[in-house]
């Protein structure tokens, strides 16, 4: 469980930072196709990591069955919420670049 938690937390931290930096970049009207492609790749990567988040949830349930540890539940819910926020943010970014490319 601890290894999965560390791995997911680390990945989420890195991805959040990357998305923040990308969100701060101005839209390059000359390269909307490239930006859209990059946003789509990032979104796919986030979707691919859902399995890691699900695995963390499964392992935390096993831990909770043997130990009533409220911190485990709170931590896992927090990471799951952060993952959902990443997924939503990447969808918005992808949609934004797609719209700019259409315009």
N, C-alpha and C positions, 0 to 999 in steps of 0.2 A: 504494500500500500504506500509506504513512504517513498519508495523509488518512483512509483507511478505519479504520486503527488508532486514530487520534485520535477519530474520530467514535464508534466502538463503545465505546472506553474511557470517553469522556465520558458517553455514554448509560448505560452500565452503572453508573458512579459515581453518577449522578443517581438511577437506579432503585433501586440498593441503599439509598441514603439515604432515599428515599421509603418503601420497604418497611420499613426499620428504624423510622422514625417511626410508621408505621401499626401495626406490630407492638407498639409500646410503648403504643398507645392501649388503653384498657380497652374491653371489648365493651359497647356500649350496647344493653341488652336491649330498649329501646323502638324502636331503629332497626336491627334486624338486617337487614331487607330492603334498606335503604340501604347498609349496610356490605357486604352480599353483592354488591349491584350494583356498588359501587366496586371490590371485590376482583375481580369478574369482568372489569370493564373493564381493570384493571391487568394481569390475566393475558392478556387478548387483546392488549394493547399489547406485552407481552413476546413473545408468539408471533409477532406481526407483525414484530418486529425480528430474527427468526431469519434473514431474508434478508440483513440487514446483516452478521451474524456469518458466514453462509455465504460471502458475497462477500469478507470479510476472509480467510477460509480459502483461497479460490481464489486471491486475489492473493498471499497469502504463499507458496503453492505455486509460483507463477510466479517469485517472487523467489528461492526456494530452488533452483529449477532452474538459475538463472544464477549464484547466489552461495551458497556453503556458509556460511550465517550462522546459527549455533546460537541466537543471541539472538532471531531472527525466529521460529523454531519454538517456543521457550520462551514468548515473549510471546503468540503466537497460542493456544497450548494454555492458557495462563493465562486469557486472555479468554474462550475457549470454555468453560472450566470455570466461570468466574464466571457466564456466561450460563446454563449448565445449573443452577447453584445458584439463580439468580433464578427460573427457571422452576419448579423444585421448591418454592421458598419460596412463590411465588404460588399454586401448586396447594394447598399446605397451608393457606394463609390462606383461600382460596376455600372449601375443604372445611370449615374450622372455622366460618366464618360460615354456611355452608349447614346444618351440623349444629345450630348455635344457633337458626337460624330454624325448623328442624323441631321442636326441643324446645319 
